[in-house]
């Protein structure tokens, strides 16, 4: 994944609202799909 581990751990340490969690997951999925298309 392109998202850095430190960035993810920072997000996980913060109390996230459901909406924010969904946006983060969507961004991760989008990043994975973009990475897959480039290969």
Steps between C-alpha positions, in 0.01 A plus 500: 500500500611855427366632832782523752479296819563807715207678334273203562611461862437870559148459364438191711615675817244775451136441588337491159141566413329236285495738205872564527571127525299437185690772316833354610398150389374637168828683446696182575285297259536768234875504550517123463292502182713779352816309586354189339423685178854633473665158525 
